[in-house]
Amino acid sequence: MWAGEWALATDVCAFWLNGFNDYRDPYAHECAWVQCPKSYMPQPYGVDFDRTLPTIGPFGVSPPNTPEYGMCTTDSNFFGDDQVQELADCHMATFDKTMQAQFIWNFRTELEPRWSYLEAYDKGWLNRNKKNKTFLQ
């Protein structure tokens, strides 16, 4: 059986993609920065970090990817919704034609709809019933 894994992400800027405070490819293009999300846990469990610090440890062994002054990296915005939709359609059509199974790389993230199955589906990128495009005929 052949199975394939894929994602809609167009770069490796997703925060903590490769581990907590670890590794952001130094050769990747410039990432976008957004306000880091607040804790989804209620008080007293949801404790925020100090958003005034230039960086927050501990750090891994690679170039760190850590909040800076309360800002987190996110995928760059050089693709709009239409381009991401086309990318999703091409992925699914290619995998339908060449693989027996496929799965998206990640289920959910706090900041990245292109790394999140749930958000990508809600946006219509993965919902085949929203659009009826045909690729690779």
C-alpha positions in Angstrom: 0.0 0.0 0.0 1.3 3.4 -0.9 0.4 6.3 1.4 1.4 10.0 1.2 1.6 12.8 3.7 1.4 16.4 2.8 0.5 19.9 4.1 -0.7 23.1 2.7 2.2 25.1 4.3 4.4 26.9 1.8 7.3 27.4 4.2 8.8 26.3 7.6 7.9 29.4 9.6 5.2 27.7 11.7 6.0 28.3 15.3 7.6 25.4 17.1 7.1 23.3 14.0 10.3 21.3 14.8 10.0 21.3 18.6 9.7 23.7 21.5 12.0 26.7 21.0 14.0 24.7 18.5 15.0 25.0 14.9 13.8 27.5 12.3 15.7 26.9 9.1 18.1 29.8 8.8 17.9 29.6 5.0 14.1 29.9 4.9 12.7 33.1 3.5 11.5 35.9 5.8 8.7 34.7 8.1 5.8 36.9 9.1 5.4 37.8 12.8 2.1 38.0 14.7 1.0 38.4 18.3 1.5 35.1 20.1 -1.7 33.5 21.2 -2.9 33.7 24.8 -3.4 30.5 26.8 -6.6 28.7 26.1 -6.7 27.4 29.6 -8.7 29.3 32.2 -7.1 30.9 35.3 -5.4 29.8 37.4 -4.0 27.2 34.9 -3.5 29.4 31.9 -0.3 31.3 32.7 1.0 33.8 30.1 4.7 34.3 29.5 6.5 37.6 29.9 5.8 39.4 26.6 8.4 42.1 27.3 11.4 39.7 27.0 13.5 39.7 23.8 13.7 35.9 23.8 12.4 33.1 26.1 14.4 29.9 26.8 15.1 27.1 27.2 16.6 26.7 23.7 17.3 23.6 21.6 20.5 22.8 19.7 19.6 24.5 16.5 18.8 28.1 15.6 16.1 29.0 18.1 12.5 29.7 17.2 11.2 31.5 20.2 8.8 34.4 20.9 10.4 37.8 20.6 8.7 40.6 22.6 5.4 38.6 22.6 5.5 38.0 18.8 5.6 34.5 17.2 6.6 33.5 13.7 3.9 32.4 11.2 3.9 31.4 7.6 4.6 34.2 5.2 1.6 35.7 3.4 2.8 35.5 -0.2 0.0 33.1 -1.1 -3.6 34.1 -0.8 -6.7 31.9 -0.3 -7.1 31.2 -4.0 -3.5 30.0 -4.4 -3.8 27.8 -1.3 -7.1 26.4 -2.7 -5.3 25.6 -5.9 -2.4 24.0 -4.0 -4.9 21.8 -2.0 -6.8 20.8 -5.2 -3.5 19.8 -6.9 -2.3 17.9 -3.8 -5.5 15.9 -3.5 -5.8 15.2 -7.2 -2.2 14.0 -7.5 -2.5 11.8 -4.4 -5.8 10.4 -5.5 -4.2 9.4 -8.8 -0.9 8.0 -7.4 -1.5 6.8 -3.9 -3.9 4.5 -2.1 -4.1 6.7 0.9 -3.2 10.2 2.0 -3.2 12.3 5.1 -2.5 15.9 6.0 0.6 16.4 8.1 -1.0 18.1 11.1 -4.4 18.3 12.8 -4.3 21.6 14.5 -2.0 24.5 15.4 -2.6 27.8 17.1 -1.5 30.2 14.3 -1.3 28.3 11.1 -4.4 27.5 9.0 -2.2 25.9 6.4 -0.8 23.5 9.0 -4.2 22.8 10.5 -6.6 20.3 9.0 -9.5 21.8 10.9 -8.9 25.4 9.8 -8.1 24.3 6.2 -11.3 22.4 6.0 -13.4 25.3 7.5 -11.8 27.6 5.0 -12.9 25.3 2.2 -9.4 24.4 1.1 -10.0 20.6 1.8 -13.7 20.5 1.4 -14.2 18.8 -1.9 -17.9 19.6 -1.9 -17.3 23.4 -1.9 -15.6 23.4 -5.3 -15.6 21.0 -8.2 -12.3 21.3 -9.9 -10.7 18.6 -12.0 -6.9 18.2 -12.3 -4.6 15.7 -13.9 -7.1 14.2 -16.3 
